[in-house]
Amino acid sequence: MNIGMRSVRKLRVHWPIAALSLRQLVEGDLEVLQADPGLASLFDALESCPELGDFGNYRHVFESSLGFEGFTASAAANPTFGRAGERTLSPTFVLTTYLDADLSEEAVGRLLERMIEVHPWEVPVIELSDPVRVSTAAAIRPALGRAS
């Protein structure tokens, strides 16, 4: 088997969404990704950074998942959602994309600053992994039942 591999870093951004947007996404309404203003700003940021999600013939590659974030803001916090001292649950859209592992720390810093710039939380949950390897091309397999 001949599969090309490439060294990348995962960038995962946890993004709060409205309960209605979560419901629409669960029901398969993908138009909400552009209709929800918060999500639209996240995707605009992704598309404005060509270094993110670059898989050669495919650009702006990402994966997503839906869930909830939980937190209790301290008295010194200025929460966008919820209140200081109270447990808050927030519907969340988690976007995972990739960047070349050889990208300079300065360039990575600019990408992270861009994500923080458009994120609505006071303290965004943004994860950046150490380098991992991902496939870049699948091996060509002969069709089953055909003679070679």
N, C-alpha and C positions, 0 to 999 in steps of 0.2 A: 504494500500500500504506500502511495506517495502523496503525503499531505504536507503542504507548505505551512510553516508555523512562523509567527511573528511575535516579538516581545512588545507588550503594551502595558499600560497602567489603567486600571479601572477607575472611572470617576462616577460616583453614585451620589445623586442629589435627592434628598427627601423634600417633597414639596407639598404644602398644605393645599387642599382643595375643598370646595363647598360640598356639603352632603349631597346636594342634587347632582353635582358633577360626578361624584363617586357612583351614585345610583345609575346615572346615564352610561358611564363607562362599563359598569358591571353588566348592564343590559346590552352592551355591544355598540352603543352610539359613539363612534370614534370622532364624530364631528365636534364633540365637546372639547377635544384637544386644541382646537382653534377658537371655539366659541367662548370658553372660560378665559377671562382676561389674564389670570395668573398663569395658567398653563400656556397660553399663547406667548407670554413674555419669556417663559422657560424655553419654548421651542424656537423663538426668535433668537435667543442667546445661543442655543445650540447651532442654529444655522449660520449665525454670524461668525462662528469660530471654525474655520475649515479644518483645524487640527483635531477636532473632536469627531469621533466616529468615522475615521478614514479607513476604509477597507479596500482601497484601490478603485475597482469599478463601482463600488458602493460608497456613498457619502452619508454623513449624518446618521450613521447606524446607532441604534439604541435599543434597549429592552426596557420594559416597565413592569411594575407590579403595583397593586393597590393594597392599602392597609390602613393602620391607625398609628399615630404617634401619641405617646402619653408624657405629660410633664407637669411639674408643679413649679410655677414661677416664684422666685424669692421676692421679698419686699423691695429689693433694689432693682428688680427687673421692670422692663416696660413692655409687657407682652402685647403682641399684635392681636392675639386671640386668647381668651381666658382671663383670669384675674390672679393677681399675686396671692399666694398662700392657698390657692385652690387647685385640686387635681383637674387637669384638662385633657380631654381626648380629642384629637384632630384627625379627620379623614386625610389620608396621605397618598400621594402619587410618588412612586420611587422610580427615578430615571437612572439607568445605568448606561454609560457610553465608555469609549476607550480613547486613549491618546498614546502616541508612539512613546515607548519607554526611553528613547534617546532624546526626547524633547528637553531643551534646557530648563533649568529650574526657574529662570526668569520668565520664560514662555509659559511654564506651568503656573507660575504665580499670577500672570496676567489672566489666564483662563479661570483660575479660582476667583480672582477679584471680580471678573465679569459675572460669574455665577452669584457671588455674594451681593453684587450691585443690584441685581434684579430680584433677589430672593426677598420675600415679604417678612421673614422672621428676624427678630433682633439677633438671634444666634442660630444661623442655619446649620442643619445637619448635612455636611458635605464630606464624603469619604474619598480618599485617594489611596489606592493600593500600591504596594511594591510591584515591581514588574512581574507579569504573568505571561504565559504564552497562549496565543489563540490561533486557530486555523485561519489560513488565508485562501486556501483553495482545496476543494475536495478531490480525492482521487477519482479517476474515471473508471467505473466498474462495468465490465461487460454485462449486457442484458442476460438475464437468466433464460436458459433454454436455447440459446443461440450457439451455433457451432463457431469455434474460433478460427 
